[in-house]
């Protein structure tokens, strides 16, 4: 089955799900919204008279199978706007979608049998019998907002796994089970790496073991970049609104920023501050502090400062989606003739870092978004430069193009890494920016003595350090490589008389830079002195954690 056929298959099953829910709860009690196919199945959003629970899953699945056995025809019709509004007059979400369509839009509907109709472009199967071999299972049900807006209607979203056959579904369920066993939200606290607290939502506490691993990862990163001529800087975490107005973040990113109001409370006051969601503007200020020559370029400013991004509570997910994190940021200032060589060097760094963890990756090219900032001709130049680099490395067509998914200030290359389970994660990014240097008035003196604007390359390989560590926890299932493990060697003396020697070994290993856990034994006070005198004592100074894999000790 091709990817296209699978999309049709799953999209058609979404209609079957909607029809089943309506038959169970009654047409007069159900408002149905949208039901797209997704990577491992489908979902559909509803307003229902009561909350769907796990006890309902079997009934819904059985009803779906019953509908398929009816072998009903699927009929596509094109109707007028007025006909569509009349047909869906009792369905508020369908009515809203119809009203937003252009006046001259061709409106298509699909009938499944004679009693269920949906507003849909299609395509779909011709008869339900084509879905009889479908292997599906309800995954979960959760809350959702109409169009993702928390101020709109609250919906119930029913997720369904769907595959062409039972073997594919069984294989996928096994993968899901393995992923649950690797869940960093479970393994991380078991290994005492990190924790969360209600007073700081989405802001991880790094515990001693976790912070040791975090620091090791940073040192690994620093060693590589030092050899490639990078300079590390640190800048303020909170800046005045004036900075974000210049950078464009105030206009494009304000809703995702933690804002500190001024004394007056005036939303336009000069003393409004904001926690930085990105490091870019401070890197621009650092560059601007002095006059630069073309001979200095490229100038590479590394930065690992904390950034904050405001997220909705339902979007936060362990270390994968947080509100406070560190990025392995870099802002490199180059002349246009240096762009290609610099990005090639960045790709070499990405190869070295990802290969160390046994991780492969692929590239995606994202182009100008609708809310772009700056001159379209400059955008065209930037996109052409990145495309040339990707064509050279991967060949024309050897990478995916995401139209309209670039940053507001420039196009980008995203690096999608693949973990041990074959799951993909977007971590690294390389963004070409002609806009911020112009906004900040950045210049360098060229060979002929004229002042020119540099181009900025925004770049990260880990992306969010927190997210990358979450991925590593799941990739290794907590059994980290020796060099990364929070504790590399554990020393357990058998008797108290071995304590001194155990301590000497621990000290020598620590002097060599080895992370050591020593279980120094202390004598236990005997409950029955007359019977226990002279016997060996038990270990009380060190507590083993049975859940820690051997390779992580």
C-alpha positions, 0 to 999 in steps of 0.5 A, spaced: 500 500 500 502 506 497 502 512 502 497 515 498 493 509 499 494 509 506 491 516 507 485 514 503 484 508 507 485 512 514 481 518 512 475 513 510 475 510 516 475 517 520 468 517 517 466 510 519 468 512 526 464 519 526 458 515 523 459 509 529 459 515 534 453 518 531 449 511 531 451 510 538 449 517 541 444 519 537 444 524 531 441 529 535 446 529 541 452 529 536 456 535 533 462 532 529 467 537 527 473 534 523 477 528 522 483 527 519 488 521 518 495 522 522 501 518 522 499 512 525 491 512 524 486 517 525 482 522 530 475 525 530 473 531 534 466 531 537 461 535 542 458 529 546 452 528 551 457 525 556 465 524 556 467 518 552 471 513 557 475 506 556 469 502 557 466 505 551 472 503 546 469 496 545 462 498 543 465 504 538 470 499 535 464 494 534 459 499 531 465 501 526 466 493 524 458 493 524 458 499 519 463 496 515 460 489 514 454 493 511 458 494 505 455 501 503 457 505 497 460 512 498 457 517 494 461 524 492 456 530 490 458 537 489 453 542 492 452 549 492 453 554 498 446 554 500 445 547 499 451 545 504 448 550 509 441 547 509 444 540 509 449 542 515 444 547 519 444 543 525 452 542 525 455 548 528 462 546 526 460 544 519 456 551 518 462 555 520 467 551 515 462 552 509 461 560 511 469 561 511 469 558 504 470 563 498 464 564 494 466 560 488 469 554 492 466 548 489 463 544 495 464 537 496 460 532 500 461 524 501 455 520 503 456 513 507 450 509 505 444 513 506 444 516 513 451 519 514 454 525 510 460 529 511 463 535 508 470 533 505 474 534 499 476 526 499 478 522 496 475 516 499 474 508 498 468 507 493 465 502 498 466 500 505 467 493 503 474 495 501 475 497 509 473 490 511 480 487 512 482 494 516 486 493 523 484 498 528 484 500 535 482 506 539 488 509 542 485 514 547 480 520 548 482 526 550 480 534 550 481 538 545 479 545 543 476 547 536 481 550 532 486 549 538 483 556 541 482 555 548 476 560 548 472 556 543 468 550 544 471 544 548 471 538 544 472 530 545 478 527 540 478 520 539 484 517 537 484 510 533 490 506 530 489 504 523 493 499 519 491 495 513 492 488 516 493 485 523 500 484 523 502 491 521 497 493 527 500 488 532 507 490 530 505 498 531 502 496 538 509 492 540 513 499 538 508 503 542 509 498 548 517 499 547 516 506 547 512 507 553 517 502 557 523 507 554 518 514 556 523 519 559 518 521 564 518 515 567 526 513 567 528 520 568 525 520 575 527 513 577 534 514 575 534 521 579 536 525 573 530 531 574 524 532 577 518 538 576 514 542 581 507 545 581 511 552 582 515 552 576 510 548 571 515 546 565 521 548 568 525 542 570 529 541 576 536 538 575 538 533 580 545 531 582 546 525 577 542 529 572 546 535 572 552 531 572 550 528 565 548 535 563 555 538 564 558 532 561 554 533 554 556 541 555 563 539 555 563 534 549 559 540 545 564 545 547 570 541 546 568 540 539 566 547 537 572 550 540 576 546 535 572 549 530 573 556 532 567 558 536 567 563 541 562 562 547 558 568 550 553 569 555 548 575 555 542 577 560 536 573 561 531 579 561 531 585 556 527 591 555 522 591 550 526 596 546 530 590 544 524 585 542 521 591 538 528 592 534 528 584 533 521 583 531 520 578 536 515 583 539 510 583 533 511 576 531 512 572 538 510 576 544 504 571 546 510 566 547 514 571 551 514 572 559 513 579 560 515 583 566 510 589 566 512 596 568 511 600 574 505 604 571 502 597 568 501 601 561 502 596 556 506 601 552 511 603 557 518 604 556 520 600 562 517 593 560 521 587 560 521 580 557 525 574 559 528 572 552 525 566 548 531 566 543 538 568 544 539 572 537 538 579 539 543 579 544 548 576 539 546 582 535 548 587 540 555 583 542 557 584 535 555 591 534 559 593 540 565 594 535 567 596 528 569 589 524 573 588 518 572 582 513 578 579 515 575 577 522 569 574 518 566 569 520 565 571 527 562 565 531 558 566 538 556 560 541 551 561 547 548 556 552 544 561 556 537 559 559 531 562 555 524 562 556 518 560 552 510 561 554 507 554 553 499 552 554 499 547 560 496 542 555 502 542 550 508 541 556 510 534 555 516 532 560 523 534 557 520 535 550 516 541 551 518 545 557 518 553 558 525 554 561 531 551 557 538 552 554 539 551 547 546 550 544 545 556 540 550 559 535 550 566 531 555 566 526 556 573 522 559 572 515 559 575 508 555 572 503 561 569 499 562 565 506 555 562 507 556 555 503 563 554 506 560 555 513 554 551 512 558 545 510 562 546 516 556 546 520 553 540 517 560 536 519 559 538 526 552 535 526 555 529 523 560 528 528 555 530 534 550 525 532 554 519 530 557 519 537 550 517 539 549 512 534 544 517 531 542 518 523 539 524 521 536 527 514 535 534 512 528 538 511 528 545 507 523 550 510 521 556 506 518 563 507 512 563 511 506 568 510 508 572 516 515 573 513 519 580 515 523 584 510 524 584 503 522 578 498 528 579 494 532 578 500 528 572 502 529 569 494 537 570 495 537 566 502 532 561 499 537 560 493 543 559 497 540 554 502 538 550 496 544 550 493 548 547 499 543 542 500 543 540 492 550 539 493 550 535 499 544 530 498 542 531 490 536 535 487 530 532 490 534 528 496 531 532 501 524 534 503 521 541 502 516 544 507 513 550 503 512 556 508 515 553 514 521 558 515 522 562 521 519 569 520 526 572 519 529 567 514 529 560 511 532 554 514 534 547 514 532 543 520 535 536 521 531 530 523 534 525 527 532 518 528 532 514 535 533 507 536 525 505 535 526 509 528 522 515 531 524 522 528 525 528 532 527 535 530 533 537 533 538 541 529 536 547 525 540 552 521 537 558 519 540 564 514 538 571 516 539 577 512 533 581 516 536 582 523 543 584 521 539 590 517 534 591 523 540 592 528 544 596 523 550 591 523 556 592 518 563 590 517 568 594 513 569 590 506 576 590 502 574 596 498 573 600 504 565 600 504 561 598 509 556 592 508 551 588 512 553 581 514 549 575 514 547 571 520 547 564 520 543 561 526 544 554 528 543 549 533 545 542 533 542 539 540 536 544 539 534 544 546 538 541 551 533 538 555 529 535 549 535 532 547 537 529 553 529 526 554 531 523 547 537 520 549 534 517 555 529 514 551 534 512 545 538 508 550 533 506 555 537 509 561 543 505 559 547 510 557 554 510 554 560 510 559 562 517 557 555 520 558 553 516 564 552 520 571 556 515 575 561 511 571 564 506 576 561 504 583 565 501 589 562 497 594 567 494 599 565 487 602 567 489 609 568 495 614 576 494 614 575 495 606 573 502 607 579 505 607 582 502 601 575 503 597 576 510 598 583 510 596 581 507 589 575 512 589 579 518 590 584 516 584 579 515 579 576 521 581 583 525 580 582 521 573 576 525 571 572 518 573 565 519 576 565 515 582 559 512 587 562 509 593 558 505 598 562 506 604 560 501 609 558 503 617 558 498 623 551 497 624 549 497 632 547 490 634 540 488 636 543 482 640 550 484 642 552 478 645 550 474 639 553 479 634 559 481 636 565 481 631 560 480 625 561 484 619 556 490 618 552 492 613 552 498 608 548 504 610 552 510 607 549 508 599 543 506 597 542 502 590 537 503 585 535 497 582 532 500 576 538 503 574 541 499 568 548 496 569 551 500 564 548 506 567 552 505 574 
